[in-house]
Structures are given as structure tokens and as C-alpha cells.
Amino acid sequence: MWEQAAFNRRRISREQGVIIKDWGGRLPIALAYPNSYYLGMSSLGYQTVYGMLNGFPEVVCERLFLEGVSGPRHGDRPERNRRPRSDMVSEAGARHALSLESQREVREFAVVAFSISFELDYFNVVEMLRRSGIPLLARDRGEGDPLVMAGGPCVFANPAPIVPFFDFLVVGEGEPVIPALVVTLHATRHEKRAVVLAELAKLPGIYVGGLSAEPVRRVWARDLDSFATTSVVYSSETELGDMHLVEIARGCGRACRFCLAGYAFRPVRYRSVQSILSAAEAGFGFRRRVGLVAAATSDHPEIDELATGLRRMGVSIAVSSLRLNPLSESLLRALVEGGTRTITFAPEAGSERLRGLINKQVAEDDVFRGVEMAAGLGAKQLKLYFMVGLPTETDDDVQEIVDLTLSCKERFERKRRGGRFTVNVTPFVPKAGTPFQWEPVAAPEDIRRRLTTIQAGLRRAGIEVRAESVDWGVVQAVLSRGDHRLAGVLASMPDSSPAAWNEAMAAAGLSAQEFIGQRSFADKLPWSVIDLGGSVEAIRQQRDRALARGQTG
């Protein structure tokens, strides 16, 4: 354990902005990210909660990570490659769970708060609880154990597979929940466990299994300018360590039918240009590169003014990906001039038919225009994202991924010889709360065959293809639409691998097909305990409209 403590002390000595508070009289909260420090410290949501909690004088919040978990392969979307590792060995060689700031054991904290954004991190939640010595299941915890809670997109999309591990859950965005949550936890810190949970169940946006009225309504922040969402701690040992992250918008108005962000974070809200510029300026002492965070950065109604203002301030700009329609030339120019080498677009599907079906409002000409603009402005690398296994997808649709990419490469090289081209392909996973929540997952053998088609068609043209694991895609799909029985499967696994998962599922008398097959509209869905704020009928109408388009072309 001393080795892990020494490792943590060395790590925080290399950080800027770390918050270290005395424990005297304060409510101690361990903020747990169920993956590596490398990924966790690049999560703006995680950093925001850390800063918010420590902003309360009565709270001391310290960070907790699971070391020994590899991040995504270079260049992959973090949200699309979260496979856990089976060799859960700490970087420091220990298997203890110690907080980063004070190197205390997790059991010393009053509350352990998990931030969960990806289903495959459920395996890591279980491992972190095991390392801490806290009973895995909430029903087995006693008065001397910490309260274990969780928040994040997975939690308010479909919490069913992980509900048994947690004493309570936050349903929705943290900003409107955290103040009342802190007051309640601090006021009841000397009460019995049952009393605390009963008080928590009265709060908006809090789900306590067996106590909360169902469904629990998602809560959301109405005025983004009323609080800051920026980097708090800076470290070069993270995925985005060279940036000061600033949220510019939340939610997405595009309503792509496959995308959880468009449904779980609605309505779309934008920060004012002045507040964004002020937030960017606040990070000058730490970083001169600003990462603009939003589901759709270029959809900000004042994106040209924002890009111009940031460049005038002398900072360089980075974004995760760019919308193709509309595409802001001012933003694209600012990215390239600021040193961004790789421009990323996400057509998601190769054919016009499928892009229409998923409500991705991007025509082929939009893709070509974006590629030519990026090349003309001097981009050195282009990256395209696609999915395979979408509803009604055919082999012809997959071939159109190949054809579209080859055409893009040809147009790119007309203006920029020697540029690098990369394609990322991921299996489609239907998400709870979206119009495709009832749709089946494509057969693994079909996904593999279609991935082979893409790889064979593009690699001969010198285009690098990075494909996600089909086996892990199936596991993610099961967890995305699963129920409470999966908690027992997660708890029983000796290690995290697809083979171990399949064995544990079989031992529990479960099969993947019952979770990833076609769902009936008559079924009570496991995630019906959560109300995201939109009617099921409206979501179903979007689904019917999509499939009607898929049939008619």
C-alpha cells in the first residue's frame, strides 16, 4: 500500500490546480472514475464535479481512479472503445484503492461517488469496489460502510444493470442536483443509513431503489452561463493534457436517431460568446490551447465570432469533431492555423439512404465540400467515422462507405498531396432512450463480414482502417439494454474479457440474444424507471419514420 501512496504523491506533485483540503469537520467524498487517470482527467464532466464539490466549505472531495486500465488505441473515440483490461494490476504494482490527494483508503470516506459515462466501465466499477473492501451490493452494506452513488449518462439512460451496486443514483445533470445533495448529506452525516436514504429519496433527480417514486424525472441545468464548466486540474499525463477545456454548449438539436446525447441532454443550450471567452482567458496561466467541448461544436449560433475572438486572444483551438453541414470556415481555419493536424468528420453512414434513416442531415456534397476545404486550408490528416450494423443496413450500404471514402481521399489529394487518411468503424449499439431502443443488434458474423469488406476496400488504397471489437460491441449492447440480472453477472466475473462474460452469462442462465434482439412495444423496458423528459410515443414515431424511410429509400 505504501508503494501506491508514494506513486499518488508523485503524481499530484506534477499537477497544477489540484485541491487539497483538511478533513476536519468536513464531509469526505471520494470521486471515482472507473478507468485510468489518463482518461479520467480528460473528462470535463468529472473535472467539473470535482471543482463543484470542493467549492463547498463543508466538503472535501478527493479523486480515485483504477490504474492498470488501458485507454483507447491511439486515435479512437474514447466513447467508442472502452474495453476493460483483464489484468487489473496497478501502475504502482499494488491492488489497493487509495485516494489521490491524501492517499486514504476508500472506506474512510463517507461517500464514494462514481462518474460513469460508458457501459464497459461497469466492469471497472466492480473492480474498484472489490479493491476498496466495500461490499459489492448495496443491500450488504452496514452502518460503517460509505454510501456509494453514481451519476453520468449511463446512469440516466438505463441504470438497471448497475442499480444493485449503488445506494442511490443521480438522474440528470449535476449542477442542479449537487447543492441540495451536499446539504442533505452533510445534515444527515450522523444519522442511520436508512434515514439518510429516505431523505435523499425526497430530492429531485435522486433515485433510491425501493424508496423513490418511479419514474424519476431527469433534471437539467437551464442557464449554462450561471456556472463554469472548465478544466480544474492540469496534467501532462492525460489524453487532453495540453488543453484548457471549455464547454460551449450542452445537448444537441440534431436529434440523430442513434445518439443518446440528443435525447438525454435536451434541450440544446448554448453559452454566450463572452462567457466562453472569459472561461478561455481564465485558463491562460495553465494552457494556451483551448479545447471547445460540445456535442456539436460548429452548431453554436455564434461560432464564427467565437473562433475569431479566440484567435484574437492568441490561443489555439481544438475540437473533437466537426459538423459537415453547416461547416464553419472560420472555425476550420482557426483549427488549422492553431496547429491542429487532424480534422475529423463523422458521416456515420456511407449511403444517403442510411444517413437519412438515422437523421444525419449530411449530403454527399457536404462531405466532399468539407474534405476539400480542410485540404485547401492545409490540414495534414483527415479522419472519418462510420458505423456498421445500422437498422436496415445492406451490403450495398457498406460498399458505399468504401466508395465515399475513396472519393474523399481523391479530392483531398488534389489539394494536399501526402496527407494521411484514417477511417474508424464501430458496430452500432442501440441506446436506451433513443428511437432505436427497440431495434435488434446486427448478427456478429454480419458485422465481421462487413468490416472485412471495408478493410479490404480501403487498405489497398493506403487508407488506415481502425475497427472496434465486435465481441465487446455485443457486450456493450447487452449492458445498454439489460436489466437488474446483469448485476449478478458482473459481480461473478473473475476477470473482464468477452470469454469470461459469456461464461458468466451462461452460468446465470442468460443469453445475449434476449437483450440484443428485437424488443416489443408491449414490453416494459428496464429503463422505464427513468423519465428523460420526452414521451415514449414521440420516440416511437421517430423510429417508425426512420424505418419507413429505410423501406422506401
GUPAKE-390146 format. One line per 8 residues: number of its first residue (from 1); for each residue z, x, y of C-alpha. Coordinates in steps of 0.001 Angstrom, whole numbers, always signed. Example, Ala and Ser with C-alpha at 12.3 -4.5 7.8 and 13.67 -1.06 7.14 Angstrom:
BEGIN
1> +7800:+12300:-4500 ~ +7140:+13670:-1060;
***
This chain:
BEGIN
1> +0:+0:+0 ~ +765:+2879:+2393 ~ -2815:+4066:+1975 ~ -4165:+677:+3100 ~ -1752:+669:+6042 ~ -2921:+4111:+7128 ~ -6532:+3023:+6808 ~ -5874:-7:+9045;
9> -4132:+2129:+11678 ~ -7102:+4479:+11812 ~ -9461:+1530:+12167 ~ -7681:-90:+15119 ~ -7418:+3302:+16826 ~ -11213:+3258:+17073 ~ -11370:-286:+18534 ~ -11488:-1433:+22136;
17> -9836:-4680:+23201 ~ -7501:-5031:+20209 ~ -4493:-7284:+20925 ~ -1135:-6098:+19618 ~ +1915:-8264:+20321 ~ +5598:-8088:+19442 ~ +6638:-10602:+16782 ~ +9958:-11503:+18386;
25> +10325:-15294:+18572 ~ +6590:-15875:+18127 ~ +4650:-17887:+15580 ~ +2787:-15304:+13426 ~ -713:-16328:+12354 ~ -2980:-14245:+10107 ~ -6619:-14950:+10981 ~ -8508:-14317:+7756;
33> -12231:-13674:+7486 ~ -13235:-13918:+3808 ~ -15631:-10998:+3850 ~ -15839:-7465:+5158 ~ -14705:-6176:+8547 ~ -18339:-5160:+9120 ~ -19461:-8794:+9044 ~ -16317:-10496:+10284;
41> -16133:-8584:+13544 ~ -19737:-9591:+14277 ~ -18773:-13280:+14072 ~ -18428:-14622:+17590 ~ -16575:-17698:+16335 ~ -13995:-15532:+14577 ~ -13508:-13350:+17637 ~ -13174:-16411:+19881;
49> -10390:-17911:+17782 ~ -8608:-14544:+17713 ~ -8689:-14403:+21506 ~ -7675:-18056:+21918 ~ -4665:-17836:+19605 ~ -3404:-14659:+21221 ~ -3755:-16356:+24610 ~ -692:-18456:+23767;
57> +2552:-16604:+24636 ~ +4318:-18188:+21667 ~ +1744:-16910:+19130 ~ +987:-13514:+17621 ~ -2364:-13515:+15808 ~ -3499:-10623:+13620 ~ -6711:-10135:+11675 ~ -7240:-9962:+7934;
65> -10404:-9007:+6046 ~ -11470:-8470:+2452 ~ -12627:-4900:+2152 ~ -14912:-3807:-636 ~ -17354:-6655:+41 ~ -20859:-5537:+884 ~ -22672:-7107:+3799 ~ -26237:-8382:+3590;
73> -29023:-5980:+2884 ~ -30441:-4381:+5994 ~ -32455:-6890:+7934 ~ -31345:-10004:+6080 ~ -29970:-13055:+7858 ~ -26194:-12936:+7318 ~ -26009:-16675:+6727 ~ -28612:-16451:+4021;
81> -27242:-13595:+1982 ~ -23544:-13837:+1479 ~ -23313:-12936:-2154 ~ -19817:-11695:-3046 ~ -19196:-8479:-4912 ~ -17593:-8399:-8336 ~ -15959:-5005:-7724 ~ -13287:-6087:-5278;
89> -11906:-2626:-4543 ~ -10626:-1885:-1064 ~ -12204:+855:+1019 ~ -8779:+2466:+1062 ~ -8531:+2287:-2704 ~ -5785:-359:-2728 ~ -5756:-4028:-3694 ~ -3241:-5218:-1118;
97> -3813:-7720:+1672 ~ -2374:-6272:+4866 ~ -2958:-7425:+8429 ~ -4955:-5077:+10608 ~ -2750:-4919:+13717 ~ +757:-4418:+12260 ~ -112:-3751:+8601 ~ +2210:-6525:+7449;
105> +1882:-8349:+4155 ~ +246:-11745:+4407 ~ +3284:-13537:+3001 ~ +5224:-12549:+6140 ~ +3046:-14793:+8316 ~ +3924:-18433:+8972 ~ +263:-19481:+8869 ~ -2829:-17993:+7229;
113> -5966:-19356:+8926 ~ -9331:-18808:+7237 ~ -12598:-18888:+9182 ~ -15317:-19945:+6703 ~ -18985:-20219:+7575 ~ -20699:-19607:+4224 ~ -20221:-21207:+823 ~ -20455:-17968:-1123;
121> -17395:-16708:+733 ~ -15319:-19218:-1261 ~ -15062:-16562:-3956 ~ -13572:-14205:-1395 ~ -11066:-16836:-218 ~ -9696:-16992:-3749 ~ -9556:-13199:-3995 ~ -7739:-12855:-673;
129> -5128:-15418:-1722 ~ -4665:-13579:-5006 ~ -4159:-10248:-3248 ~ -1645:-11800:-877 ~ +532:-13200:-3643 ~ +288:-16703:-2177 ~ -127:-19429:-4841 ~ -3801:-20383:-5029;
137> -3282:-24140:-4924 ~ -1553:-25903:-2064 ~ +428:-28081:-4494 ~ +2092:-24981:-5972 ~ +3383:-23568:-2664 ~ +7017:-23796:-1694 ~ +9078:-23600:+1467 ~ +8883:-19805:+1564;
145> +5096:-19679:+1472 ~ +2808:-19628:+4528 ~ +812:-22695:+5462 ~ -2815:-21995:+4541 ~ -5521:-23618:+6659 ~ -9256:-23264:+7192 ~ -11930:-24078:+9718 ~ -15632:-23372:+10144;
153> -18967:-25074:+9435 ~ -18484:-25243:+5656 ~ -15158:-26957:+6134 ~ -16519:-29863:+8134 ~ -19786:-30178:+6211 ~ -18325:-30554:+2716 ~ -14763:-29335:+2193 ~ -14364:-30953:-1254;
161> -14748:-27798:-3423 ~ -12029:-25948:-1487 ~ -9605:-28697:-413 ~ -7115:-27881:-3231 ~ -6653:-24334:-1855 ~ -5595:-25416:+1634 ~ -2618:-27198:+3137 ~ -4803:-28533:+5934;
169> -8264:-28167:+7457 ~ -9740:-28213:+10962 ~ -12678:-30613:+11173 ~ -14897:-29554:+14035 ~ -14871:-27012:+16837 ~ -11748:-25001:+17538 ~ -11417:-25316:+21319 ~ -10340:-28987:+21449;
177> -8035:-28603:+18408 ~ -6215:-25294:+18822 ~ -3913:-26144:+21802 ~ -2347:-29196:+20114 ~ -2298:-27388:+16779 ~ -343:-24461:+18251 ~ +2145:-26787:+19959 ~ +2767:-28686:+16712;
185> +3070:-25599:+14528 ~ +5453:-23911:+16941 ~ +7588:-27021:+17441 ~ +7949:-27633:+13679 ~ +8236:-23999:+12567 ~ +11774:-24542:+11250 ~ +11028:-27878:+9563 ~ +10332:-28556:+5898;
193> +6766:-28185:+4726 ~ +6289:-31934:+4226 ~ +7444:-32673:+7766 ~ +5039:-30128:+9266 ~ +2077:-31523:+7327 ~ +2946:-35082:+8303 ~ +2935:-34084:+11982 ~ -337:-32188:+11605;
201> -2000:-35202:+9978 ~ -1476:-37118:+13242 ~ -3664:-34723:+15235 ~ -7365:-35438:+15910 ~ -9621:-33204:+13840 ~ -6964:-32265:+11267 ~ -7431:-33158:+7597 ~ -4386:-33073:+5328;
209> -5217:-34051:+1772 ~ -3295:-37166:+733 ~ -1985:-37814:+4266 ~ -4975:-38120:+6586 ~ -6813:-41376:+7016 ~ -10410:-40983:+5877 ~ -12903:-40194:+7093 ~ -11645:-37603:+9559;
217> -13805:-37542:+12669 ~ -15283:-34217:+13770 ~ -14064:-33057:+17175 ~ -16218:-31111:+19606 ~ -15925:-29410:+22989 ~ -17620:-31313:+25785 ~ -17750:-28713:+28577 ~ -18654:-25200:+27442;
225> -18185:-23744:+30919 ~ -14470:-24587:+30770 ~ -13749:-21745:+28341 ~ -15162:-18342:+27425 ~ -16876:-17588:+24141 ~ -17484:-13844:+24205 ~ -16605:-10697:+22292 ~ -12904:-9824:+22410;
233> -12692:-6661:+20302 ~ -15391:-3978:+20199 ~ -16040:-1665:+17278 ~ -18965:+508:+16306 ~ -18192:-233:+12635 ~ -19741:-3700:+12716 ~ -23166:-5244:+12320 ~ -23444:-6019:+16040;
241> -21184:-3245:+17277 ~ -23474:-2149:+20105 ~ -23374:-5564:+21831 ~ -21213:-7732:+24040 ~ -21757:-11180:+22504 ~ -22005:-14210:+24801 ~ -22530:-17807:+23695 ~ -25106:-19563:+25887;
249> -25382:-22896:+24060 ~ -23945:-24837:+21158 ~ -25713:-27252:+18858 ~ -29444:-27760:+18624 ~ -31629:-30581:+19871 ~ -34489:-29851:+17477 ~ -32937:-31769:+14555 ~ -34750:-29781:+11865;
257> -34007:-31817:+8773 ~ -32834:-28879:+6647 ~ -30480:-27361:+9220 ~ -26750:-28007:+9300 ~ -26400:-26683:+12869 ~ -28452:-29555:+14267 ~ -26152:-32143:+12701 ~ -22710:-30530:+12545;
265> -22728:-29234:+16138 ~ -24374:-32060:+18030 ~ -24844:-32922:+20796 ~ -26565:-29833:+22123 ~ -24691:-28329:+25088 ~ -25708:-25521:+27437 ~ -23630:-23157:+29538 ~ -24619:-22715:+33165;
273> -26552:-19595:+34103 ~ -23772:-18494:+36460 ~ -21091:-18729:+33763 ~ -23271:-16755:+31353 ~ -23946:-14038:+33928 ~ -20223:-13838:+34697 ~ -19411:-13568:+30989 ~ -22024:-10825:+30582;
281> -20606:-8920:+33550 ~ -17095:-9119:+32039 ~ -18305:-7001:+29138 ~ -19685:-4167:+31290 ~ -16702:-1968:+30626 ~ -17377:-2084:+26901 ~ -21097:-2553:+26249 ~ -24322:-2519:+28295;
289> -26217:-4588:+25750 ~ -25674:-8346:+25693 ~ -26281:-10434:+22585 ~ -27143:-14034:+23528 ~ -25759:-16404:+20909 ~ -27137:-19897:+20292 ~ -28856:-21855:+17560 ~ -31987:-21809:+19714;
297> -31708:-19205:+22482 ~ -35052:-19885:+24109 ~ -34327:-23636:+24284 ~ -31892:-23062:+27135 ~ -33421:-25031:+30035 ~ -32959:-22081:+32425 ~ -33785:-19275:+30012 ~ -36300:-17597:+32354;
305> -33788:-17497:+35198 ~ -31120:-16233:+32798 ~ -33316:-13456:+31385 ~ -34324:-12353:+34868 ~ -30715:-12365:+36063 ~ -29512:-10286:+33131 ~ -32259:-7712:+33593 ~ -31462:-7562:+37307;
313> -27856:-6758:+36358 ~ -29113:-3772:+34410 ~ -28184:-4922:+30910 ~ -30436:-5038:+27877 ~ -30691:-8264:+25901 ~ -30674:-9101:+22200 ~ -31111:-12399:+20352 ~ -31098:-13281:+16656;
321> -34479:-15022:+16630 ~ -36913:-16731:+18989 ~ -38367:-20219:+19037 ~ -42138:-20265:+18847 ~ -42501:-23496:+20799 ~ -41783:-23031:+23601 ~ -41674:-19239:+23749 ~ -40359:-17752:+26962;
329> -42474:-14766:+28008 ~ -39720:-13708:+30423 ~ -37183:-13564:+27611 ~ -39566:-11811:+25249 ~ -40428:-9248:+27903 ~ -36736:-8666:+28662 ~ -36042:-8092:+24966 ~ -38804:-5523:+24509;
337> -38114:-3733:+27800 ~ -34422:-3620:+26877 ~ -35116:-1694:+23696 ~ -35367:-4437:+21070 ~ -37666:-3026:+18400 ~ -37920:-6043:+16098 ~ -38967:-9524:+17169 ~ -38018:-12291:+14752;
345> -39698:-15673:+14341 ~ -38841:-18378:+11805 ~ -41794:-20643:+10942 ~ -39739:-21644:+7836 ~ -42797:-23066:+6038 ~ -46378:-21842:+5711 ~ -48201:-25156:+5958 ~ -48459:-27557:+8871;
353> -47613:-30368:+6439 ~ -44269:-28885:+5398 ~ -43334:-27848:+8919 ~ -43882:-31456:+9936 ~ -41834:-32702:+6996 ~ -38811:-30580:+7967 ~ -39335:-31458:+11660 ~ -40082:-27867:+12597;
361> -42215:-28530:+15636 ~ -44365:-25421:+15379 ~ -48138:-25432:+15016 ~ -50149:-22572:+13554 ~ -51462:-21741:+17031 ~ -47854:-21443:+18265 ~ -47200:-18824:+15592 ~ -50329:-16851:+16472;
369> -49587:-17015:+20186 ~ -46063:-15694:+19627 ~ -47281:-12828:+17431 ~ -49941:-11790:+19918 ~ -47507:-11997:+22836 ~ -44942:-9831:+21012 ~ -47569:-7237:+20136 ~ -49001:-7254:+23663;
377> -45578:-6614:+25176 ~ -45007:-3627:+22914 ~ -42853:-4873:+20035 ~ -42778:-2332:+17212 ~ -41825:-4635:+14352 ~ -42251:-8310:+13533 ~ -40131:-10244:+11093 ~ -40896:-13738:+9768;
385> -38528:-16081:+7908 ~ -39652:-18649:+5336 ~ -38045:-20933:+2778 ~ -39311:-21869:-661 ~ -38339:-24922:-2660 ~ -38524:-27444:+182 ~ -38916:-31126:-799 ~ -42483:-31981:-1915;
393> -43493:-28286:-1807 ~ -46577:-27376:-3851 ~ -48161:-24098:-4870 ~ -50695:-24630:-2093 ~ -47873:-24701:+474 ~ -46588:-21402:-883 ~ -50028:-19833:-728 ~ -50153:-20868:+2926;
401> -47109:-18649:+3543 ~ -49232:-15749:+2320 ~ -52293:-16798:+4318 ~ -50340:-17390:+7540 ~ -48551:-14053:+7272 ~ -51757:-12120:+6625 ~ -53357:-13769:+9657 ~ -50308:-12879:+11763;
409> -50477:-9260:+10643 ~ -54153:-9071:+11513 ~ -53547:-10481:+15010 ~ -50551:-8225:+15557 ~ -52516:-5107:+14647 ~ -55352:-5973:+17010 ~ -52928:-5262:+19843 ~ -50409:-2962:+18191;
417> -51621:-530:+15546 ~ -48993:+948:+13259 ~ -46480:-1863:+13715 ~ -44211:-2831:+10844 ~ -44293:-6292:+9268 ~ -41451:-7837:+7237 ~ -41084:-11239:+5577 ~ -37759:-12709:+4443;
425> -37853:-15553:+1937 ~ -34866:-17622:+856 ~ -34526:-20523:-1588 ~ -33966:-23847:+157 ~ -30443:-25254:-256 ~ -29864:-28927:+717 ~ -26838:-29169:+3025 ~ -24299:-31960:+3198;
433> -24654:-33993:+6367 ~ -28403:-33396:+6744 ~ -31316:-35724:+5873 ~ -31988:-33711:+2708 ~ -28446:-34071:+1357 ~ -29698:-36388:-1407 ~ -32660:-34199:-2436 ~ -32732:-32065:-5600;
441> -32863:-28300:-5655 ~ -36124:-26892:-6966 ~ -36026:-25534:-10520 ~ -35111:-21812:-10593 ~ -38212:-20977:-12628 ~ -40417:-22608:-9980 ~ -38680:-20669:-7206 ~ -39146:-17373:-9061;
449> -42817:-18083:-9681 ~ -43402:-18922:-6028 ~ -41551:-15825:-4872 ~ -43809:-13779:-7136 ~ -46856:-15376:-5511 ~ -45615:-14383:-2051 ~ -44659:-10857:-3083 ~ -47960:-10223:-4847;
457> -50000:-11623:-1963 ~ -48261:-9655:+774 ~ -47242:-6334:-701 ~ -50817:-5345:-1360 ~ -51311:-5683:+2420 ~ -48390:-3356:+3097 ~ -46017:-6149:+4122 ~ -42434:-5757:+3007;
465> -41017:-8869:+1332 ~ -37277:-9422:+1025 ~ -36365:-12284:-1258 ~ -32953:-13828:-1738 ~ -31356:-14097:-5169 ~ -32438:-17258:-6963 ~ -29269:-17277:-9102 ~ -26973:-17047:-6092;
473> -29070:-19724:-4386 ~ -28220:-22125:-7205 ~ -24516:-21280:-6917 ~ -24653:-21892:-3169 ~ -26371:-25235:-3730 ~ -23663:-26328:-6179 ~ -20914:-25384:-3734 ~ -22750:-27016:-837;
481> -22809:-30434:-2537 ~ -19940:-30089:-5008 ~ -16620:-31880:-5392 ~ -12944:-31000:-5995 ~ -13571:-29998:-9628 ~ -15212:-26791:-8423 ~ -11868:-25512:-7128 ~ -10755:-25082:-10733;
489> -13952:-23176:-11498 ~ -13417:-20835:-8541 ~ -9778:-20282:-9477 ~ -10583:-19443:-13091 ~ -13186:-16738:-12488 ~ -12213:-13133:-13339 ~ -14982:-11775:-11105 ~ -17728:-13126:-8875;
497> -21139:-12969:-10498 ~ -23659:-15641:-11487 ~ -22886:-14980:-15154 ~ -19144:-15426:-14632 ~ -19837:-18557:-12603 ~ -21962:-20091:-15352 ~ -19292:-19315:-17955 ~ -16553:-20839:-15812;
505> -18660:-23943:-15164 ~ -19271:-24394:-18892 ~ -15571:-23893:-19691 ~ -14757:-26672:-17214 ~ -17300:-28981:-18846 ~ -19540:-28929:-15769 ~ -23233:-28219:-15295 ~ -25103:-27169:-12191;
513> -27586:-29989:-12626 ~ -25086:-32736:-11847 ~ -24587:-31177:-8414 ~ -28101:-29993:-7563 ~ -30112:-32896:-8968 ~ -31333:-35951:-7064 ~ -28462:-37927:-5525 ~ -28438:-41706:-5470;
521> -27919:-43565:-2208 ~ -25357:-45648:-4078 ~ -23203:-42618:-4871 ~ -20032:-41962:-2911 ~ -20676:-38441:-1693 ~ -17847:-35886:-1961 ~ -18145:-35114:+1740 ~ -17663:-38725:+2826;
529> -14083:-37762:+3801 ~ -15656:-36174:+6908 ~ -17358:-38048:+9748 ~ -19774:-35731:+11563 ~ -20436:-38385:+14182 ~ -23806:-39749:+13063 ~ -24465:-42766:+10874 ~ -25499:-42308:+7265;
537> -28257:-44852:+7829 ~ -29776:-42788:+10651 ~ -29738:-39672:+8471 ~ -31344:-41613:+5626 ~ -34075:-42861:+7950 ~ -34855:-39254:+8854 ~ -35061:-38428:+5159 ~ -37378:-41372:+4430;
545> -39592:-40470:+7391 ~ -39848:-36900:+6143 ~ -40787:-37822:+2590 ~ -43305:-40396:+3802 ~ -44990:-37624:+5747 ~ -44889:-35424:+2668 ~ -46774:-38055:+694 ~ -49368:-38817:+3339;
553> -49939:-35266:+4592;
***
